[in-house]
């Protein structure tokens, strides 16, 4: 048996969802055990994977973003405060990770995309792979002064491999492989059931509105979008707007990619995981533009260059209604996504000589 330590970012559900897609492929190989290092969405991951070959280590892996109240935009002051608090104990973290990797005889470290394990892995001679469309070092550039970010920069420089996902602008002087979008696999029977549930007569357009599970927008209830004619809406379970044309995803429902695949339009911030799920299912995208977020801009530029989305500014979205006559497939350039998770898993196994 080979043991993999798999670190997942604690920011939101997107990193967890795309990590689940990879881990499911890895578990198809009977010689693999995985230790999942994560905290925020650990219950969701446990329920999704349900395997005896995974153990869980509840640990804070990074800090993510902090948003201004009732906004999609970052709170720079709070982010700097939390970042400084996180890195002040960095030497202690390195020691703890070194001990963890040693005691558990870990043979491969994978991270999407916590900087936490890379120092320890390098010191022990364990191969390590960062999988992401960004790193927290580059994501924080422009939000935190570069001189403050050296801890994260130096950590990512310790990776032995970087698996660069679609939209990435990362430039690291290490072995890099490039992959496209991917998502958890869709259940077509579930998609049919969802469509019949929310649009039984087939005379409405189904719109998925995904602002992210960590976003709390106080003006949601007043948005004109809910009054869009001939539309029904699918929303996250944390969206508390009570209207007959709004259908929240049940809080205990694990495979949200099925709801996205059931939609005629996805409106979302530029989260990689949700975009991957929409593109995999060939659902048109309307992206909420956030110029202050470097990661978002990389993603939006990538999609626009390939005619894979339309964009809308937040202030325009506050007055937006869906025009169903304009809903059309934006996927002019077909995205090769179905085999990407499989390819990533195969390449990971090759590192530890399992194919």
C-alpha positions as CSV (number, residue, x, y, z in Angstrom):
1,X,0.0,0.0,0.0
2,X,1.1,3.6,-0.7
3,X,0.0,6.5,1.5
4,X,-0.8,9.9,0.0
5,X,-1.3,13.0,2.2
6,X,-3.9,15.2,0.4
7,X,-4.2,18.8,1.6
8,X,-7.3,20.7,0.6
9,X,-7.7,24.5,0.9
10,X,-10.1,25.6,3.6
11,X,-11.7,28.3,1.5
12,X,-15.2,27.5,0.4
13,X,-16.4,24.3,-1.3
14,X,-14.8,24.6,-4.7
15,X,-11.4,23.2,-3.8
16,X,-13.1,20.4,-1.9
17,X,-15.4,19.5,-4.9
18,X,-12.6,19.4,-7.4
19,X,-10.4,17.4,-5.0
20,X,-13.2,14.9,-4.6
21,X,-13.1,14.4,-8.4
22,X,-9.4,13.5,-8.3
23,X,-9.6,11.4,-5.1
24,X,-12.4,9.3,-6.6
25,X,-10.1,8.4,-9.5
26,X,-7.1,7.7,-7.2
27,X,-9.2,5.3,-5.1
28,X,-9.9,3.2,-8.2
29,X,-6.3,1.9,-7.6
30,X,-6.5,-0.7,-4.8
31,X,-3.0,0.0,-3.5
32,X,-3.7,3.6,-2.4
33,X,-4.5,4.9,1.1
34,X,-5.2,8.7,1.5
35,X,-5.0,10.9,4.5
36,X,-7.2,14.0,3.9
37,X,-5.9,17.2,5.6
38,X,-8.6,19.8,5.8
39,X,-11.2,21.4,8.2
40,X,-13.8,23.7,6.6
41,X,-15.8,21.2,4.5
42,X,-14.5,18.0,6.1
43,X,-18.1,16.6,6.7
44,X,-19.0,17.2,3.1
45,X,-15.8,15.4,1.9
46,X,-16.4,12.5,4.2
47,X,-19.9,12.0,3.1
48,X,-18.9,12.3,-0.6
49,X,-16.1,9.8,-0.5
50,X,-17.3,7.2,2.0
51,X,-14.2,5.0,1.7
52,X,-12.4,2.8,4.3
53,X,-9.1,3.8,2.5
54,X,-9.3,7.4,3.6
55,X,-8.6,8.8,7.0
56,X,-9.1,12.4,8.0
57,X,-6.9,14.9,9.8
58,X,-8.8,18.0,10.9
59,X,-6.4,20.8,10.4
60,X,-6.6,24.4,9.2
61,X,-4.7,24.4,5.9
62,X,-4.9,28.1,4.9
63,X,-7.0,31.3,5.4
64,X,-8.6,32.0,2.0
65,X,-10.2,35.4,1.5
66,X,-12.2,37.7,3.7
67,X,-15.0,39.7,2.2
68,X,-16.5,43.1,3.1
69,X,-19.9,42.9,4.7
70,X,-22.7,42.4,2.1
71,X,-20.2,42.4,-0.7
72,X,-18.3,40.1,-3.1
73,X,-15.1,42.2,-2.7
74,X,-12.1,41.5,-0.4
75,X,-11.5,43.2,3.0
76,X,-7.8,44.0,2.7
77,X,-7.3,45.0,6.3
78,X,-8.8,41.9,7.7
79,X,-7.0,39.7,5.2
80,X,-3.6,41.2,6.3
81,X,-4.4,40.7,9.9
82,X,-5.4,37.1,9.4
83,X,-2.5,36.4,7.2
84,X,0.0,37.7,9.7
85,X,-1.6,35.7,12.5
86,X,-1.4,32.5,10.3
87,X,2.3,32.8,9.4
88,X,3.6,33.9,12.8
89,X,3.7,30.2,13.8
90,X,5.1,29.0,10.5
91,X,8.1,27.2,12.0
92,X,5.9,25.3,14.4
93,X,3.7,24.3,11.4
94,X,6.7,23.0,9.5
95,X,7.8,20.9,12.5
96,X,4.3,19.5,12.9
97,X,3.9,18.6,9.2
98,X,7.4,16.9,9.2
99,X,6.4,14.8,12.2
100,X,3.0,13.9,10.6
101,X,4.5,12.9,7.2
102,X,7.2,10.8,9.0
103,X,4.9,9.0,11.4
104,X,2.5,8.1,8.6
105,X,5.1,7.0,6.1
106,X,3.7,9.3,3.5
107,X,5.1,8.7,0.0
108,X,3.4,11.5,-1.9
109,X,2.1,14.9,-0.8
110,X,-0.7,16.6,-2.9
111,X,-2.1,20.0,-2.1
112,X,-4.9,22.1,-3.7
113,X,-3.5,24.6,-2.9
114,X,-2.4,25.0,0.8
115,X,1.2,26.1,1.2
116,X,1.4,24.1,4.5
117,X,3.1,20.8,3.5
118,X,5.8,21.8,1.0
119,X,8.6,22.8,3.4
120,X,8.2,19.6,5.4
121,X,7.9,17.4,2.2
122,X,11.1,18.8,0.7
123,X,13.0,18.4,3.9
124,X,12.1,14.7,4.0
125,X,12.7,14.1,0.3
126,X,9.0,13.3,-0.3
127,X,7.6,14.3,-3.8
128,X,5.0,17.0,-3.6
129,X,2.4,18.2,-6.1
130,X,0.5,21.5,-6.1
131,X,-2.7,21.3,-8.1
132,X,-4.5,24.5,-8.8
133,X,-5.2,27.4,-11.2
134,X,-3.5,29.8,-8.7
135,X,-1.5,29.9,-5.5
136,X,-2.4,31.9,-2.4
137,X,0.9,33.8,-3.0
138,X,-0.3,35.2,-6.4
139,X,-3.9,35.5,-5.2
140,X,-2.8,37.9,-2.5
141,X,-0.6,40.0,-4.7
142,X,-2.3,43.5,-4.9
143,X,-4.2,42.8,-1.6
144,X,-1.1,42.3,0.6
145,X,2.3,43.9,0.1
146,X,4.8,41.5,-1.6
147,X,7.3,41.9,1.2
148,X,4.7,40.3,3.6
149,X,4.1,37.4,1.2
150,X,7.6,35.9,1.3
151,X,6.6,33.0,3.6
152,X,4.0,31.7,1.1
153,X,6.2,32.4,-1.9
154,X,9.1,30.4,-0.4
155,X,6.7,27.6,0.5
156,X,5.4,27.2,-3.0
157,X,8.9,27.2,-4.4
158,X,9.4,23.9,-2.4
159,X,6.9,22.0,-4.6
160,X,8.5,19.3,-6.8
161,X,5.7,19.4,-9.3
162,X,3.0,21.9,-10.2
163,X,-0.2,20.7,-12.0
164,X,-1.4,23.9,-13.6
165,X,-5.1,24.0,-14.2
166,X,-7.0,26.0,-16.9
167,X,-6.8,29.8,-16.4
168,X,-3.6,29.6,-14.4
169,X,-1.0,32.3,-14.9
170,X,1.5,30.8,-12.4
171,X,5.2,30.8,-13.2
172,X,7.3,28.6,-11.0
173,X,10.7,27.3,-11.8
174,X,9.7,23.7,-11.2
175,X,8.3,20.8,-13.3
176,X,4.9,21.9,-14.5
177,X,2.1,19.9,-16.3
178,X,-1.0,21.6,-17.8
179,X,-4.6,20.4,-17.5
180,X,-8.0,21.7,-18.5
181,X,-11.3,22.0,-16.6
182,X,-12.8,19.0,-14.9
183,X,-15.6,18.3,-12.4
184,X,-17.2,15.5,-10.5
185,X,-19.2,13.2,-12.8
186,X,-22.8,14.0,-13.6
187,X,-25.6,11.5,-13.0
188,X,-28.0,12.0,-16.0
189,X,-30.9,10.3,-14.2
190,X,-30.5,12.9,-11.4
191,X,-30.4,15.7,-13.9
192,X,-33.7,14.5,-15.4
193,X,-35.3,14.3,-12.0
194,X,-34.2,17.8,-11.0
195,X,-35.5,19.3,-14.3
196,X,-38.9,17.6,-13.8
197,X,-39.0,18.8,-10.2
198,X,-38.4,22.5,-10.8
199,X,-39.8,22.8,-14.3
200,X,-42.5,20.0,-14.6
201,X,-44.1,21.5,-17.7
202,X,-40.9,22.3,-19.5
203,X,-42.0,25.9,-20.2
204,X,-39.4,27.8,-18.0
205,X,-35.7,28.5,-18.2
206,X,-33.7,27.1,-15.3
207,X,-31.1,29.5,-13.9
208,X,-28.5,28.5,-11.4
209,X,-27.4,31.4,-9.3
210,X,-24.1,30.6,-7.5
211,X,-22.6,33.3,-5.4
212,X,-20.6,30.9,-3.3
213,X,-21.5,29.2,0.1
214,X,-19.3,31.7,2.0
215,X,-20.9,34.8,0.6
216,X,-23.6,36.6,2.7
217,X,-25.2,39.3,0.7
218,X,-27.9,41.2,2.6
219,X,-29.5,42.7,-0.5
220,X,-30.3,39.2,-2.0
221,X,-33.9,39.3,-1.1
222,X,-34.5,42.6,-3.0
223,X,-32.7,41.6,-6.3
224,X,-34.9,42.2,-9.4
225,X,-33.5,39.0,-10.9
226,X,-36.1,36.9,-9.0
227,X,-38.8,38.7,-11.1
228,X,-37.3,37.6,-14.4
229,X,-40.2,36.3,-16.6
230,X,-40.4,32.6,-17.3
231,X,-37.5,31.6,-15.1
232,X,-37.0,29.3,-12.1
233,X,-33.9,29.5,-10.0
234,X,-31.6,27.0,-8.4
235,X,-29.6,28.4,-5.4
236,X,-27.3,27.2,-2.7
237,X,-28.9,26.1,0.5
238,X,-27.6,29.2,2.3
239,X,-29.7,31.5,0.1
240,X,-32.7,32.4,2.2
241,X,-35.1,33.9,-0.3
242,X,-38.6,32.6,-0.1
243,X,-40.3,32.7,-3.5
244,X,-42.2,30.1,-5.4
245,X,-39.8,30.2,-8.3
246,X,-36.7,29.6,-6.2
247,X,-35.5,26.1,-5.4
248,X,-32.6,25.8,-2.9
249,X,-30.3,22.8,-3.2
250,X,-31.1,20.6,-0.1
251,X,-28.4,21.2,2.5
252,X,-27.6,17.5,2.7
253,X,-27.3,17.1,-1.1
254,X,-23.7,16.3,-2.0
255,X,-23.5,16.3,-5.8
256,X,-24.3,19.9,-6.8
257,X,-22.9,19.4,-10.3
258,X,-26.2,17.6,-11.1
259,X,-28.1,20.9,-10.4
260,X,-25.7,22.8,-12.6
261,X,-26.1,20.3,-15.4
262,X,-29.9,20.7,-15.1
263,X,-29.6,24.5,-15.8
264,X,-30.0,26.5,-18.9
265,X,-27.8,29.3,-17.5
266,X,-25.3,29.6,-14.7
267,X,-24.7,33.0,-13.1
268,X,-21.7,32.8,-10.8
269,X,-18.6,34.5,-9.4
270,X,-15.5,33.3,-11.1
271,X,-15.0,30.2,-9.0
272,X,-13.0,27.5,-10.9
273,X,-15.0,24.6,-9.6
274,X,-18.4,25.9,-10.5
275,X,-17.2,27.0,-13.9
276,X,-15.7,23.6,-14.5
277,X,-19.0,22.0,-13.7
278,X,-20.9,24.3,-16.0
279,X,-18.4,23.8,-18.9
280,X,-18.4,20.1,-18.4
281,X,-22.2,20.1,-18.8
282,X,-22.1,22.6,-21.7
283,X,-24.2,25.2,-19.7
284,X,-23.8,28.9,-20.7
285,X,-22.1,31.1,-18.1
286,X,-22.6,34.7,-16.9
287,X,-19.7,35.6,-14.7
288,X,-19.9,38.3,-12.0
289,X,-16.8,40.4,-12.5
290,X,-14.6,41.4,-9.6
291,X,-11.7,43.5,-10.8
292,X,-10.1,43.6,-7.3
293,X,-9.5,39.8,-7.3
294,X,-6.5,38.8,-9.4
295,X,-7.5,35.1,-9.5
296,X,-11.0,36.1,-10.8
297,X,-9.4,38.3,-13.6
298,X,-7.2,35.5,-14.8
299,X,-10.3,33.2,-15.0
300,X,-12.5,35.7,-16.7
301,X,-9.9,36.7,-19.2
302,X,-9.3,33.0,-20.1
303,X,-13.0,32.4,-20.6
304,X,-13.6,35.6,-22.6
305,X,-10.7,34.9,-24.9
306,X,-12.3,31.5,-25.8
307,X,-15.9,32.8,-26.0
308,X,-16.9,30.6,-23.0
309,X,-18.8,33.2,-21.0
310,X,-20.3,36.6,-20.7
311,X,-19.6,38.9,-17.8
312,X,-21.5,41.4,-15.8
313,X,-20.4,44.0,-13.2
314,X,-21.7,43.7,-9.7
315,X,-23.5,47.1,-9.8
316,X,-25.2,46.1,-13.0
317,X,-26.2,42.7,-11.6
318,X,-28.0,44.5,-8.8
319,X,-30.5,45.7,-11.4
320,X,-30.3,42.7,-13.7
321,X,-33.2,40.5,-15.0
322,X,-32.7,37.4,-17.2
323,X,-33.7,37.9,-20.8
324,X,-34.5,34.3,-21.8
325,X,-34.4,35.1,-25.5
326,X,-30.6,35.7,-25.1
327,X,-29.8,32.4,-23.4
328,X,-27.7,30.5,-25.8
329,X,-24.7,28.1,-25.6
330,X,-21.6,30.3,-25.2
331,X,-19.3,27.3,-25.6
332,X,-17.9,28.2,-29.0
333,X,-14.6,26.4,-28.2
334,X,-15.5,23.0,-26.8
335,X,-13.8,22.2,-23.5
336,X,-12.1,18.9,-23.2
337,X,-12.9,18.2,-19.6
338,X,-14.2,14.6,-19.3
339,X,-10.8,12.9,-19.2
340,X,-8.8,15.6,-17.2
341,X,-9.4,14.2,-13.7
342,X,-8.5,10.7,-15.0
343,X,-5.3,12.0,-16.5
344,X,-4.3,13.9,-13.4
345,X,-4.8,10.8,-11.2
346,X,-2.8,8.7,-13.6
347,X,0.1,11.2,-13.6
348,X,0.0,11.4,-9.8
349,X,0.2,7.6,-9.5
350,X,3.1,7.5,-11.9
351,X,5.1,9.7,-9.5
352,X,4.9,6.9,-6.9
353,X,5.3,4.2,-9.6
354,X,1.7,3.0,-9.6
355,X,-0.1,2.9,-13.0
